[in-house]
Amino acid sequence: MANRHSGQVRGHAASGGAPGSKHYYRPVMSFSQWDQFVETRAIGSVLQVCCGGSRLGQVRVDIDCTVPGVTVCADMLALPFRADAFDTIAADPMYNLAYPTRVHLQRELARIARRRILFKAPWVMRAAGWRLVETLLLASHTCANVAVLSVLDRVPALAGLFDA
């Protein structure tokens, strides 16, 4: 039988493993590599939303003010910054957000970001005026936790396109 997956695959029947451990994929990145992902893709000034103790970014936002490294205590859905305030926004929100909340968050991040959004979630972020330029799979060694790392860049304004 041909290998249909790009990572290493083990079938429990072929490898003698137990049911439930059928597939094993080599992750593109592990969960501990979020900081590396942000460091290598950030442009200019960086705001990290839902920082969770990470020390990356000039400004780090979390709703929990007791988290070490937080510089601004705020709700991710109502960030206290003007539009286009930071070159790069890095966001690692909670994964169990309901659909309407996901849309609201994506709009809020797009409002604050000037050039780039780095996003970690089990869904791919989309926003009007933004182009998805890179995605990577992020997985634990058992795939119990899986997310997509997305890089979005602002689409340049179409200035003068319709001028006579």
Contacts in CASP RR format, 6 or more apart in sequence:
PFRMAT RR
TARGET T0000
AUTHOR 0000-0000-0000
METHOD contacts of the structure
MODEL  1
MANRHSGQVRGHAASGGAPGSKHYYRPVMSFSQWDQFVETRAIGSVLQVC
CGGSRLGQVRVDIDCTVPGVTVCADMLALPFRADAFDTIAADPMYNLAYP
TRVHLQRELARIARRRILFKAPWVMRAAGWRLVETLLLASHTCANVAVLS
VLDRVPALAGLFDA
3 9 0 8 1.000
5 23 0 8 1.000
5 25 0 8 1.000
6 25 0 8 1.000
7 25 0 8 1.000
7 26 0 8 1.000
8 24 0 8 1.000
8 25 0 8 1.000
8 26 0 8 1.000
9 23 0 8 1.000
9 24 0 8 1.000
9 25 0 8 1.000
10 17 0 8 1.000
10 21 0 8 1.000
10 22 0 8 1.000
10 23 0 8 1.000
10 24 0 8 1.000
11 17 0 8 1.000
11 22 0 8 1.000
11 23 0 8 1.000
12 18 0 8 1.000
12 19 0 8 1.000
12 20 0 8 1.000
12 21 0 8 1.000
12 22 0 8 1.000
23 143 0 8 1.000
24 141 0 8 1.000
24 142 0 8 1.000
24 143 0 8 1.000
25 137 0 8 1.000
25 139 0 8 1.000
25 143 0 8 1.000
27 137 0 8 1.000
27 138 0 8 1.000
27 139 0 8 1.000
27 140 0 8 1.000
27 141 0 8 1.000
27 143 0 8 1.000
28 136 0 8 1.000
28 137 0 8 1.000
28 138 0 8 1.000
28 139 0 8 1.000
29 36 0 8 1.000
29 37 0 8 1.000
29 136 0 8 1.000
29 137 0 8 1.000
29 138 0 8 1.000
29 149 0 8 1.000
30 138 0 8 1.000
30 139 0 8 1.000
30 140 0 8 1.000
30 141 0 8 1.000
31 138 0 8 1.000
31 139 0 8 1.000
31 140 0 8 1.000
31 145 0 8 1.000
31 147 0 8 1.000
33 138 0 8 1.000
34 54 0 8 1.000
34 92 0 8 1.000
34 120 0 8 1.000
34 138 0 8 1.000
34 149 0 8 1.000
35 54 0 8 1.000
35 56 0 8 1.000
37 118 0 8 1.000
37 120 0 8 1.000
37 136 0 8 1.000
37 149 0 8 1.000
38 46 0 8 1.000
38 48 0 8 1.000
38 54 0 8 1.000
38 56 0 8 1.000
38 57 0 8 1.000
38 90 0 8 1.000
38 118 0 8 1.000
39 56 0 8 1.000
41 88 0 8 1.000
41 116 0 8 1.000
41 118 0 8 1.000
41 134 0 8 1.000
41 151 0 8 1.000
42 56 0 8 1.000
42 57 0 8 1.000
42 87 0 8 1.000
42 88 0 8 1.000
42 90 0 8 1.000
42 116 0 8 1.000
42 118 0 8 1.000
43 87 0 8 1.000
43 88 0 8 1.000
43 115 0 8 1.000
43 116 0 8 1.000
44 87 0 8 1.000
44 88 0 8 1.000
44 115 0 8 1.000
45 58 0 8 1.000
45 86 0 8 1.000
45 87 0 8 1.000
45 88 0 8 1.000
46 56 0 8 1.000
46 57 0 8 1.000
46 58 0 8 1.000
46 59 0 8 1.000
46 86 0 8 1.000
46 87 0 8 1.000
46 88 0 8 1.000
46 89 0 8 1.000
46 90 0 8 1.000
47 57 0 8 1.000
47 58 0 8 1.000
47 59 0 8 1.000
47 60 0 8 1.000
47 61 0 8 1.000
47 81 0 8 1.000
47 85 0 8 1.000
47 86 0 8 1.000
47 88 0 8 1.000
47 89 0 8 1.000
47 90 0 8 1.000
47 112 0 8 1.000
48 54 0 8 1.000
48 56 0 8 1.000
48 57 0 8 1.000
48 59 0 8 1.000
48 60 0 8 1.000
48 61 0 8 1.000
48 89 0 8 1.000
48 90 0 8 1.000
48 91 0 8 1.000
48 92 0 8 1.000
49 61 0 8 1.000
49 76 0 8 1.000
49 79 0 8 1.000
49 89 0 8 1.000
49 90 0 8 1.000
49 91 0 8 1.000
49 92 0 8 1.000
49 93 0 8 1.000
49 109 0 8 1.000
50 61 0 8 1.000
50 62 0 8 1.000
50 63 0 8 1.000
50 76 0 8 1.000
50 91 0 8 1.000
50 92 0 8 1.000
50 93 0 8 1.000
50 94 0 8 1.000
51 60 0 8 1.000
51 61 0 8 1.000
51 62 0 8 1.000
51 67 0 8 1.000
51 69 0 8 1.000
51 70 0 8 1.000
51 92 0 8 1.000
52 62 0 8 1.000
52 64 0 8 1.000
52 67 0 8 1.000
52 70 0 8 1.000
52 92 0 8 1.000
53 60 0 8 1.000
53 62 0 8 1.000
53 67 0 8 1.000
53 68 0 8 1.000
53 69 0 8 1.000
53 70 0 8 1.000
54 60 0 8 1.000
54 92 0 8 1.000
55 69 0 8 1.000
56 90 0 8 1.000
57 90 0 8 1.000
58 86 0 8 1.000
59 71 0 8 1.000
59 72 0 8 1.000
59 86 0 8 1.000
60 69 0 8 1.000
60 70 0 8 1.000
60 71 0 8 1.000
60 72 0 8 1.000
61 70 0 8 1.000
61 71 0 8 1.000
61 72 0 8 1.000
61 73 0 8 1.000
61 74 0 8 1.000
61 76 0 8 1.000
61 79 0 8 1.000
62 70 0 8 1.000
62 73 0 8 1.000
63 73 0 8 1.000
63 74 0 8 1.000
63 75 0 8 1.000
63 76 0 8 1.000
64 70 0 8 1.000
64 73 0 8 1.000
65 73 0 8 1.000
72 80 0 8 1.000
74 80 0 8 1.000
76 91 0 8 1.000
76 93 0 8 1.000
76 105 0 8 1.000
76 108 0 8 1.000
77 101 0 8 1.000
77 104 0 8 1.000
77 105 0 8 1.000
77 108 0 8 1.000
78 108 0 8 1.000
79 108 0 8 1.000
79 111 0 8 1.000
79 112 0 8 1.000
81 112 0 8 1.000
83 111 0 8 1.000
83 112 0 8 1.000
84 112 0 8 1.000
84 113 0 8 1.000
84 114 0 8 1.000
85 112 0 8 1.000
85 114 0 8 1.000
86 112 0 8 1.000
86 113 0 8 1.000
86 114 0 8 1.000
87 113 0 8 1.000
87 114 0 8 1.000
87 115 0 8 1.000
87 116 0 8 1.000
88 113 0 8 1.000
88 115 0 8 1.000
88 116 0 8 1.000
88 117 0 8 1.000
88 118 0 8 1.000
89 109 0 8 1.000
89 112 0 8 1.000
89 113 0 8 1.000
89 116 0 8 1.000
89 117 0 8 1.000
89 118 0 8 1.000
90 117 0 8 1.000
90 118 0 8 1.000
90 119 0 8 1.000
91 105 0 8 1.000
91 109 0 8 1.000
91 117 0 8 1.000
91 118 0 8 1.000
91 119 0 8 1.000
91 120 0 8 1.000
92 120 0 8 1.000
92 121 0 8 1.000
93 105 0 8 1.000
93 120 0 8 1.000
93 121 0 8 1.000
95 121 0 8 1.000
95 122 0 8 1.000
95 147 0 8 1.000
97 105 0 8 1.000
102 121 0 8 1.000
102 123 0 8 1.000
106 125 0 8 1.000
106 126 0 8 1.000
106 127 0 8 1.000
107 127 0 8 1.000
109 117 0 8 1.000
109 119 0 8 1.000
109 125 0 8 1.000
109 127 0 8 1.000
110 117 0 8 1.000
110 127 0 8 1.000
110 128 0 8 1.000
110 129 0 8 1.000
110 130 0 8 1.000
113 154 0 8 1.000
114 154 0 8 1.000
115 153 0 8 1.000
115 154 0 8 1.000
116 151 0 8 1.000
116 152 0 8 1.000
116 153 0 8 1.000
116 154 0 8 1.000
117 125 0 8 1.000
117 127 0 8 1.000
117 130 0 8 1.000
117 150 0 8 1.000
117 151 0 8 1.000
117 152 0 8 1.000
118 149 0 8 1.000
118 150 0 8 1.000
118 151 0 8 1.000
119 125 0 8 1.000
119 149 0 8 1.000
119 150 0 8 1.000
119 151 0 8 1.000
119 152 0 8 1.000
120 138 0 8 1.000
120 147 0 8 1.000
120 148 0 8 1.000
120 149 0 8 1.000
120 150 0 8 1.000
121 147 0 8 1.000
121 148 0 8 1.000
121 150 0 8 1.000
122 146 0 8 1.000
122 147 0 8 1.000
122 148 0 8 1.000
123 148 0 8 1.000
124 132 0 8 1.000
124 135 0 8 1.000
124 148 0 8 1.000
124 150 0 8 1.000
125 132 0 8 1.000
125 150 0 8 1.000
125 152 0 8 1.000
126 132 0 8 1.000
127 152 0 8 1.000
129 154 0 8 1.000
129 155 0 8 1.000
130 152 0 8 1.000
130 153 0 8 1.000
130 154 0 8 1.000
130 155 0 8 1.000
131 152 0 8 1.000
131 153 0 8 1.000
131 154 0 8 1.000
131 155 0 8 1.000
132 150 0 8 1.000
132 151 0 8 1.000
132 152 0 8 1.000
133 151 0 8 1.000
133 152 0 8 1.000
133 153 0 8 1.000
134 149 0 8 1.000
134 150 0 8 1.000
134 151 0 8 1.000
135 148 0 8 1.000
135 149 0 8 1.000
135 150 0 8 1.000
135 151 0 8 1.000
136 148 0 8 1.000
136 149 0 8 1.000
137 146 0 8 1.000
137 148 0 8 1.000
137 149 0 8 1.000
138 146 0 8 1.000
138 147 0 8 1.000
138 148 0 8 1.000
138 149 0 8 1.000
139 145 0 8 1.000
139 146 0 8 1.000
139 147 0 8 1.000
140 146 0 8 1.000
END
